[in-house]
């Protein structure tokens, strides 16, 4: 049974004054949903910003390490007695390692961002479900009370 089914099933029991309390309850639930979603968006934005900052810092460190390794390369190769094709191969290997490191950093960032988005979606769905359950509980309690009052009135002499 959906929330709309419950609402329709309680229609016959609504009195003149009951619409205002139901409207107030619905407005309160909607306000809570909006407030909670706003908090979730804020948390998501903050965490996504932190991830972006960490990615930028890691890329910066990767670039610094690559430049340091590149500047130390001639001396290292000379000490090892490597020249000619060995130099080109070593430089190519250094560049490939640098690109691989950058790709790993970006991949980790994208994976973390996807996980963050998934957590946001789960938390938003849980909040909606919880607040919808509160609304459903309210409607059921209200319908039961109104039905009970109607039955008492019908059977009282």
N, C-alpha and C positions, 0 to 999 in steps of 0.2 A: 504494500500500500504506500503510495507516494504522499508527499506533503499536500499536494493539491487535492488528492482524494479525501484526506482528513478534513481539509478546509470545506470541501463540498458537503461532506457528511455532517458537518456541524452547522451548516446554513439554517436548517429548520429550527434550531434552538437559539438562534441569536435574538436577543431582545433589543429594544431601542438603545439602551445605554451600553450594551455589551460591545458594540462596534467601536466605541471610543477607547475602551480598555484594550481591545484587540489591536487597534491601530497604534496605540502607545507602545504595546509590547513589540509589535512588528518594527516600529521606528527604532526602538531601543536595540533590538537584535541587529537591524541594519547598521546602526551607528557603531555597535561593537564590531561588526564585520569590517566596516570601513577603517575603524581605528586599528584593529589587529593587522589588516592588510597594509596599512600605512607603516606600521612598525616593521612588518616583514620586508617591505620594499626598502626601508631605511637600512635594515640589517644587511640585506642583499647588496645594496649599493656600497655600503661600507666595506663588506668582505670582498666584493669584486674590485674595489679600488685598492685594497691591500694586495690582492693577487696581482693586479697590474703593476703596482709598485715593486713587488718582489720579482716579477718577471723582468722589469726594466733594470733592476739592480743586478740580477743574475746575468743578463745580456751584457751589461756594462763590465762586470767582472770577467766575463768570458772574453770580451774584446781586449781588456787590459792584459789578461794572461796570454792571449794570442800575440799581442804586440811585444810583450816581454820575451816570449819564446822566439819570436821572429828576430828581434834585435840581438839575442844571444846566440842565434843559430850560426853565424859565420865563425865565431870563436869556437863553438862546440864542434863544428864540422872540421875545422883546422886541427884541433887537438886530436880528433879521431882519424885524421888523415883522409877524410872523404872529400872528393872533388869530382867535377864533371857531372855525369849522369846521376851519381849518388846525391849530389846537391839538389838537383831538380826533383828527384824522387822524394827527398826529405821535405822539401818545401811543399810539394803537392800533398804529402801526408799530413803536414802541419795544417795546411788550409782545409783539408778534408775533415780533420779532427775538429777544427774550429767550427765549420758549418754543421757538423754532426752535433756538437754541443749546443749550438744555437737552436737547431731543430728540436733537440730533446727539451730544451727550456720552453720553447713555444708549445710543444706537445703536452708537457706537464701543465702548463698554464691553461690550455684548452680543456684538458681533462678535469682540472680543478674547477674551472668555471662551469662546466657541464654538471659536475656534482653539486655545486652550489645552487644552480638552477633547479636541479632535481629536488634538493632539500627545500627550496622555496616553495615549489609546487606541492610537495607533500605536506608541509606545514600549513599552507593556505587551504588545502583540501581538508585537513584535519580540523582546522578552525571552522570552516564552513559546515562540516558534518556535525561538529559539537554544537554550534549555534543553531543549526537546523533541528537537531535533536531537542534542544531546549525549547524551541518554538513548538515542535510537535508535542512535547510533554505538556506545555502550557495549553495547547488546543485540546488535547485529550482530557486533561483535568477539568478544563472549563466545560467541555461537552458533557462529561460525566456529572458534574455538579448541576448543570442546567437540566439534564435529563432526570436526575434525581428529584430536583425541585418540581419539575413538571409532573412526575409520577406521584409525588406527595400531594400536590394540589389536586390531581385527578382522583385520588383515592381518599381524600379527606372529605368528611361530610359536613 
